[in-house]
Amino acid sequence: MDRLEAMRVFTRIVEQRSFTEAASDLGLPRSTVTDAVKQLEARLGVRLLQRTTRHVSPTLDGEAYYRRCLAILADVEDAEGAFSGVKPKGLLRIDVQGTLARYFLLPSLPAFLAEYPDIELFMGEGDRLVDLLREGVDCVLRVGQPRDSDMVARHIADLEEVTCAAPAYLARHGLPQTPAELEAGGHRMVGFRSSVTGVLMPLEFRLPDGKPCSISLPATFSVNGAQSYSEACRLGLGIIQAPRYHLERDIAEGKLVELLPGYCPAPSPVSLLYPQNRQLSPRVRVFIDWATRQFRAASTGQGAELTLINARPLPKA
């Protein structure tokens, strides 16, 4: 077995956490798979896998080697695909905030996978900072200003933000007419803690002269997840600010009331990030172009809730 095939065997074992399952996936005898790993470990002089009767997991060296194998195998596949003219294939790893995935990506995902049947897509959900190189992630989709200067940030959209509260909350505290009335009127917010700093994020407004205004209200309840944040607002626990698409149905159904429409927060940018020192593979390229089209389609169907900026296909390599 040559080195590339041995790498393919090893990566499949790591992903399946099983010699038997990897052998079945690859159509190889289990003994062949076992021998391939033994030869790899002997050649490298390190132990790559921890084995028990029920579980297989990579060692620290095995994890590092696994990441390198993924990159090498991807480069080989991309090089062959560039000359063969076949559609992109292979494992594509992305990370995206859950609400964005469910609203903008998942509805059209069957069509994407039908168009590219040889792409195997893994979608992680979260809003933490992801080490793309160490974790083997190809790209991430994030809301907010990108902070990582080592990443290329492709700005694909601006999400309109809205301030809301539940009717029950307003019955107790009254309807504010200006941001200044929030502090003077004893209002409360549902706290949202930054995944980066852990600090409660203030409410943001734009005054009529265009200047920004930040207000931190008391918060007896705080969260770090979007779903719990909006649900707490529906329960009358305080005022929140979130992208309009996430709250539009609640506003239309009367579960939430939009506040201070003349003082809307600045829109939140949406960006696709990927390592600047990594050549984009064809499967990453087609995913980025497809994701950009999903935001464009959403803006067309949902009026002014989404404003697209630089929503262009990536230039060819």
C-alpha positions as CSV (number, residue, x, y, z in Angstrom):
1,M,0.0,0.0,0.0
2,D,1.5,3.4,-1.0
3,R,1.6,6.4,1.4
4,L,-1.4,8.2,0.0
5,E,-3.6,5.1,0.4
6,A,-2.2,4.6,3.9
7,M,-3.2,8.1,4.7
8,R,-6.7,7.5,3.4
9,V,-7.0,4.4,5.6
10,F,-5.7,6.3,8.7
11,T,-8.0,9.2,8.3
12,R,-11.0,6.9,7.9
13,I,-10.1,5.1,11.1
14,V,-9.9,8.4,13.0
15,E,-13.3,9.5,11.6
16,Q,-15.0,6.2,12.2
17,R,-13.2,5.5,15.5
18,S,-13.1,1.9,14.4
19,F,-10.8,-0.4,12.4
20,T,-13.7,-2.6,11.4
21,E,-16.0,0.3,10.2
22,A,-13.1,1.9,8.3
23,A,-12.3,-1.4,6.6
24,S,-16.0,-1.7,5.6
25,D,-16.2,1.8,4.3
26,L,-13.1,1.3,2.2
27,G,-13.9,-2.2,1.0
28,L,-10.7,-3.6,2.5
29,P,-10.0,-6.6,4.7
30,R,-9.6,-5.6,8.4
31,S,-6.1,-7.1,8.4
32,T,-5.0,-4.8,5.6
33,V,-6.3,-1.7,7.5
34,T,-4.5,-2.9,10.7
35,D,-1.2,-3.5,8.8
36,A,-1.4,-0.1,7.1
37,V,-1.5,1.6,10.5
38,K,1.3,-0.5,11.9
39,Q,3.5,0.4,8.9
40,L,2.7,4.1,9.3
41,E,3.6,4.0,13.0
42,A,6.8,2.2,12.3
43,R,7.8,4.6,9.5
44,L,7.0,7.7,11.6
45,G,8.4,6.3,14.9
46,V,5.3,7.5,16.9
47,R,2.1,5.9,18.2
48,L,-0.8,7.3,16.2
49,L,-3.8,5.6,17.7
50,Q,-4.9,4.5,21.2
51,R,-6.7,1.2,21.0
52,T,-9.1,-0.6,23.4
53,T,-11.5,-3.4,22.8
54,R,-14.3,-0.9,22.1
55,H,-12.7,2.3,21.1
56,V,-10.1,3.8,18.9
57,S,-8.9,7.4,19.2
58,P,-5.9,9.4,17.9
59,T,-3.0,10.2,20.2
60,L,-1.8,13.8,20.2
61,D,0.7,12.9,17.5
62,G,-2.1,11.0,15.7
63,E,-4.3,14.1,15.8
64,A,-1.6,16.3,14.3
65,Y,-0.8,13.7,11.6
66,Y,-4.5,13.4,10.8
67,R,-4.8,17.1,10.2
68,R,-1.8,17.0,7.9
69,C,-3.2,14.0,6.1
70,L,-6.5,15.8,5.4
71,A,-4.6,18.8,3.9
72,I,-2.4,16.5,1.7
73,L,-5.3,14.4,0.5
74,A,-7.4,17.5,-0.3
75,D,-4.5,19.0,-2.3
76,V,-4.2,15.7,-4.3
77,E,-7.9,15.6,-5.0
78,D,-8.0,19.2,-6.1
79,A,-5.0,18.8,-8.3
80,E,-6.5,15.8,-10.1
81,G,-9.9,17.5,-10.3
82,A,-8.4,20.6,-12.0
83,F,-7.2,18.5,-14.9
84,S,-10.0,15.9,-15.1
85,G,-12.8,18.5,-15.2
86,V,-14.9,16.6,-12.7
87,K,-17.0,18.3,-10.1
88,P,-15.5,19.0,-6.7
89,K,-15.5,16.1,-4.2
90,G,-14.2,15.2,-0.8
91,L,-14.9,16.2,2.8
92,L,-15.8,19.9,3.3
93,R,-15.8,21.1,6.9
94,I,-17.5,24.4,7.8
95,D,-18.6,26.1,11.0
96,V,-21.6,28.4,11.2
97,Q,-23.8,29.9,13.8
98,G,-26.9,27.8,14.2
99,T,-29.6,30.3,13.4
100,L,-27.8,31.4,10.2
101,A,-27.6,27.8,9.1
102,R,-31.2,27.0,9.8
103,Y,-32.6,30.2,8.1
104,F,-30.2,30.8,5.2
105,L,-28.4,27.5,4.3
106,L,-30.4,24.4,5.4
107,P,-33.5,25.1,3.3
108,S,-31.5,24.9,0.0
109,L,-28.9,22.4,1.2
110,P,-30.5,19.4,-0.6
111,A,-30.1,21.1,-3.9
112,F,-26.4,21.9,-3.2
113,L,-25.7,18.3,-2.3
114,A,-27.6,17.1,-5.4
115,E,-25.5,19.3,-7.6
116,Y,-22.3,18.1,-5.9
117,P,-23.0,14.6,-4.9
118,D,-19.4,13.7,-4.2
119,I,-19.0,16.4,-1.6
120,E,-19.3,15.2,2.0
121,L,-20.3,18.2,4.1
122,F,-19.7,18.4,7.9
123,M,-21.3,21.5,9.5
124,G,-20.3,22.5,13.0
125,E,-22.5,24.9,14.9
126,G,-21.3,27.5,17.3
127,D,-20.1,31.1,17.7
128,R,-16.8,30.4,19.4
129,L,-13.5,31.3,17.8
130,V,-12.4,28.3,15.7
131,D,-8.7,27.5,14.9
132,L,-9.3,26.6,11.3
133,L,-5.8,25.1,10.7
134,R,-5.6,23.1,13.9
135,E,-9.2,21.8,13.7
136,G,-9.2,21.1,10.0
137,V,-12.1,23.5,9.2
138,D,-12.2,24.9,5.7
139,C,-14.2,28.1,6.4
140,V,-16.5,29.6,9.0
141,L,-19.6,31.9,8.6
142,R,-19.9,34.5,11.3
143,V,-21.9,37.6,12.2
144,G,-20.0,40.7,13.5
145,Q,-16.7,42.3,12.8
146,P,-14.0,39.7,12.1
147,R,-11.3,39.8,14.8
148,D,-8.8,37.3,13.5
149,S,-6.2,39.1,11.2
150,D,-4.8,35.7,10.1
151,M,-8.1,35.0,8.3
152,V,-9.3,36.2,4.9
153,A,-12.8,37.7,5.6
154,R,-15.2,37.8,2.7
155,H,-18.0,40.2,3.6
156,I,-21.2,38.8,2.0
157,A,-24.1,40.5,3.8
158,D,-25.4,43.0,6.4
159,L,-28.2,41.9,8.7
160,E,-30.6,44.5,9.8
161,E,-30.9,44.6,13.6
162,V,-34.1,45.3,15.6
163,T,-35.0,46.1,19.2
164,C,-37.9,44.2,20.7
165,A,-39.8,43.4,23.9
166,A,-42.8,41.3,24.7
167,P,-46.3,42.9,25.2
168,A,-46.3,41.6,28.8
169,Y,-43.0,43.4,29.5
170,L,-44.3,46.7,28.0
171,A,-47.5,46.5,30.0
172,R,-45.3,46.6,33.2
173,H,-42.7,49.1,32.1
174,G,-44.3,51.2,29.4
175,L,-43.3,51.9,25.8
176,P,-40.1,53.9,25.5
177,Q,-40.0,56.6,22.8
178,T,-36.2,57.4,22.9
179,P,-33.1,55.6,24.1
180,A,-32.8,58.0,26.9
181,E,-36.1,56.8,28.3
182,L,-34.7,53.3,28.7
183,E,-32.4,54.4,31.5
184,A,-34.8,56.9,33.0
185,G,-37.8,54.6,32.9
186,G,-36.2,51.7,34.8
187,H,-36.2,49.3,31.9
188,R,-34.3,46.0,31.9
189,M,-32.7,43.9,29.2
190,V,-32.1,40.3,28.7
191,G,-28.3,40.1,28.9
192,F,-26.3,38.5,26.1
193,R,-22.7,37.5,27.1
194,S,-20.0,37.7,24.5
195,S,-18.5,34.3,23.6
196,V,-15.1,36.1,23.4
197,T,-15.0,38.2,26.5
198,G,-17.9,36.9,28.7
199,V,-19.0,40.5,29.2
200,L,-22.6,41.6,28.9
201,M,-23.1,43.3,25.5
202,P,-24.9,46.7,25.7
203,L,-27.8,47.8,23.6
204,E,-26.7,49.8,20.6
205,F,-28.6,52.6,18.9
206,R,-28.1,55.2,16.2
207,L,-29.2,58.7,17.1
208,P,-30.9,61.0,14.4
209,D,-27.5,62.7,13.7
210,G,-26.0,59.3,13.0
211,K,-23.9,59.0,16.1
212,P,-23.8,55.7,17.9
213,C,-25.3,55.3,21.4
214,S,-24.6,52.4,23.8
215,I,-26.8,51.7,26.8
216,S,-26.3,49.0,29.4
217,L,-29.5,48.2,31.3
218,P,-29.8,46.0,34.4
219,A,-30.1,42.3,33.5
220,T,-31.5,39.8,36.0
221,F,-31.1,37.0,33.3
222,S,-28.3,36.6,30.8
223,V,-27.5,33.9,28.2
224,N,-24.9,33.2,25.5
225,G,-27.2,31.5,23.0
226,A,-29.5,33.0,20.4
227,Q,-32.5,30.7,21.0
228,S,-32.6,31.3,24.7
229,Y,-32.1,35.0,24.2
230,S,-35.2,35.4,22.0
231,E,-37.2,33.0,24.2
232,A,-36.4,35.0,27.3
233,C,-37.7,38.1,25.5
234,R,-41.0,36.4,24.6
235,L,-41.4,35.5,28.3
236,G,-41.2,39.2,29.2
237,L,-37.8,39.1,30.9
238,G,-36.5,42.2,29.1
239,I,-35.5,44.0,26.0
240,I,-33.3,42.4,23.3
241,Q,-31.6,43.3,20.1
242,A,-31.2,40.7,17.3
243,P,-31.2,40.4,13.6
244,R,-34.6,41.1,12.1
245,Y,-34.9,37.8,10.3
246,H,-34.7,36.0,13.6
247,L,-37.6,37.9,15.2
248,E,-39.7,38.9,12.1
249,R,-42.3,36.2,12.6
250,D,-42.7,37.0,16.3
251,I,-43.3,40.6,15.5
252,A,-45.8,39.8,12.8
253,E,-47.7,37.4,15.2
254,G,-47.7,40.0,18.0
255,K,-45.5,38.0,20.3
256,L,-43.0,40.8,20.2
257,V,-43.2,44.5,19.7
258,E,-40.5,46.4,17.8
259,L,-39.1,49.3,19.9
260,L,-37.5,52.6,18.8
261,P,-37.7,52.1,15.0
262,G,-36.2,55.5,14.5
263,Y,-33.1,54.6,16.5
264,C,-32.2,51.2,14.8
265,P,-28.8,49.7,15.6
266,A,-26.2,49.6,12.9
267,P,-26.5,46.4,10.7
268,S,-24.3,43.4,11.6
269,P,-21.9,42.2,8.9
270,V,-21.9,38.6,7.9
271,S,-18.5,37.2,6.7
272,L,-17.0,34.0,5.4
273,L,-13.6,33.5,6.8
274,Y,-10.8,31.1,5.7
275,P,-7.0,30.9,6.2
276,Q,-5.1,33.5,4.1
277,N,-2.2,31.1,3.5
278,R,-4.4,28.3,2.1
279,Q,-5.3,28.0,-1.5
280,L,-9.0,27.6,-1.8
281,S,-10.0,24.2,-2.9
282,P,-12.8,23.8,-5.6
283,R,-15.2,22.4,-3.0
284,V,-14.7,25.4,-0.7
285,R,-15.0,27.8,-3.6
286,V,-18.3,26.3,-4.8
287,F,-19.6,26.4,-1.2
288,I,-18.7,30.0,-0.7
289,D,-20.4,31.0,-4.0
290,W,-23.5,29.0,-3.1
291,A,-23.7,30.4,0.4
292,T,-23.5,33.9,-1.0
293,R,-26.4,33.1,-3.4
294,Q,-28.5,32.0,-0.4
295,F,-28.1,35.3,1.3
296,R,-28.9,37.1,-2.0
297,A,-32.1,35.0,-2.4
298,A,-33.2,35.7,1.1
299,S,-32.8,39.4,0.6
300,T,-34.9,39.2,-2.5
301,G,-37.7,37.3,-0.7
302,Q,-37.7,39.1,2.6
303,G,-37.7,42.8,1.6
304,A,-35.4,45.1,3.5
305,E,-34.4,42.8,6.4
306,L,-31.1,41.9,4.6
307,T,-28.8,44.2,2.6
308,L,-26.2,42.4,0.5
309,I,-22.7,43.9,0.1
310,N,-20.0,42.5,-2.3
311,A,-22.2,39.5,-3.0
312,R,-20.1,38.4,-6.0
313,P,-18.7,35.0,-7.0
314,L,-15.1,34.4,-6.0
315,P,-12.6,35.1,-8.8
316,K,-11.2,32.1,-10.5
317,A,-7.8,30.9,-9.3
